[in-house]
Amino acid sequence: MPVNIHGKEYATVAERLEKLYDATNGEYSLESEIIKFEDGVVVVKATLAVNGFTFVGHAYEEIGSSQINTTSALENCETSSWGRALSAYGLAGTEVASAEEVAQAIHQQNNTTTTK
């Protein structure tokens, strides 16, 4: 079920993956590539191949920029890149960002606001 954040519908990556599996009967490839993992920065590229078509998503995270990125920046970045590749394929709710990305962005905004 999509998550409603500030009046917009966001589908979780898990929901998108389930829809992908159902739509393709499991006939797809989803690969991740770490583009950068140094100097406190993680960049991941996801490539989704379905029926001869390719859909790409990228994500960027800073290690320690949030609670989740303190311990799991790589995993968070990979999941976000998958969400963007799935959105490019057409599995997005009404927005491109995943529910996880939006929640993360709101958390970062709140932390920035409270530290100023």
C-alpha positions as CSV (number, residue, x, y, z in Angstrom):
1,M,0.0,0.0,0.0
2,P,1.5,3.4,-1.0
3,V,2.5,5.7,1.8
4,N,0.9,9.2,1.8
5,I,3.4,11.9,2.7
6,H,2.3,15.5,2.5
7,G,-0.6,14.5,0.2
8,K,1.5,12.6,-2.3
9,E,1.5,8.8,-2.8
10,Y,4.8,7.0,-2.5
11,A,5.2,3.3,-3.1
12,T,7.8,1.5,-1.1
13,V,10.6,-0.3,-2.9
14,A,9.4,-3.6,-1.5
15,E,5.9,-2.9,-3.0
16,R,7.5,-2.0,-6.4
17,L,9.5,-5.2,-6.4
18,E,6.4,-7.3,-5.7
19,K,4.6,-5.6,-8.6
20,L,7.6,-6.1,-10.9
21,Y,7.6,-9.8,-10.1
22,D,3.9,-10.1,-10.7
23,A,4.0,-8.1,-13.9
24,T,6.9,-10.1,-15.4
25,N,6.4,-13.5,-13.8
26,G,9.9,-13.1,-12.3
27,E,11.5,-12.6,-15.7
28,Y,13.7,-9.7,-15.1
29,S,17.2,-8.8,-14.0
30,L,18.0,-6.2,-11.3
31,E,21.7,-5.5,-10.8
32,S,23.5,-3.0,-8.5
33,E,26.9,-1.4,-9.1
34,I,28.8,0.6,-6.5
35,I,30.0,3.7,-8.4
36,K,31.6,5.3,-5.4
37,F,32.3,4.3,-1.8
38,E,34.9,6.6,-0.5
39,D,35.4,9.9,1.4
40,G,32.1,9.4,3.2
41,V,30.1,9.2,0.0
42,V,28.2,6.2,-1.5
43,V,26.8,6.2,-5.1
44,V,25.0,3.2,-6.5
45,K,23.7,2.5,-9.9
46,A,20.8,0.0,-10.4
47,T,20.1,-1.5,-13.8
48,L,16.7,-3.2,-14.4
49,A,16.3,-5.3,-17.6
50,V,12.8,-6.3,-18.6
51,N,11.8,-7.7,-22.0
52,G,14.9,-6.3,-23.8
53,F,14.5,-2.8,-22.3
54,T,16.8,-1.3,-19.7
55,F,15.9,1.1,-16.9
56,V,18.6,2.8,-14.8
57,G,18.4,4.5,-11.4
58,H,21.2,6.2,-9.4
59,A,21.3,7.2,-5.7
60,Y,23.7,9.2,-3.6
61,E,24.1,9.0,0.2
62,E,26.5,10.6,2.7
63,I,27.7,8.3,5.4
64,G,26.6,9.6,8.8
65,S,24.2,12.1,7.3
66,S,21.3,10.4,9.1
67,Q,20.7,7.7,11.7
68,I,20.2,5.1,9.0
69,N,23.2,6.3,7.0
70,T,25.4,6.0,10.1
71,T,25.2,2.2,10.0
72,S,23.7,1.3,6.6
73,A,24.5,4.0,4.0
74,L,25.4,1.4,1.3
75,E,22.2,-0.6,1.8
76,N,20.1,2.6,1.9
77,C,21.7,3.9,-1.3
78,E,21.2,0.6,-3.1
79,T,17.5,0.4,-2.2
80,S,17.0,4.0,-3.4
81,S,18.7,3.2,-6.7
82,W,16.4,0.2,-7.1
83,G,13.4,2.5,-6.4
84,R,14.5,4.9,-9.1
85,A,15.1,2.1,-11.7
86,L,11.7,0.7,-10.8
87,S,10.2,4.2,-11.3
88,A,11.8,4.5,-14.7
89,Y,10.1,1.2,-15.6
90,G,6.8,2.7,-14.5
91,L,6.3,1.4,-10.9
92,A,6.2,4.6,-8.8
93,G,2.9,5.5,-7.3
94,T,2.4,9.1,-8.2
95,E,6.0,10.2,-7.4
96,V,9.4,9.1,-8.5
97,A,11.1,9.0,-5.1
98,S,10.4,6.0,-2.8
99,A,8.6,6.4,0.5
100,E,12.0,5.6,2.1
101,E,13.7,8.4,0.3
102,V,11.1,10.9,1.2
103,A,11.1,9.9,4.9
104,Q,14.9,10.2,4.8
105,A,14.7,13.7,3.2
106,I,12.2,14.9,5.8
107,H,14.4,13.5,8.6
108,Q,17.5,15.3,7.2
109,Q,15.5,18.6,6.9
110,N,14.3,18.3,10.5
111,N,17.8,17.7,11.7
112,T,19.2,20.6,9.7
113,T,16.5,22.9,11.0
114,T,17.0,21.9,14.6
115,T,20.8,22.3,14.4
116,K,20.8,25.8,12.9
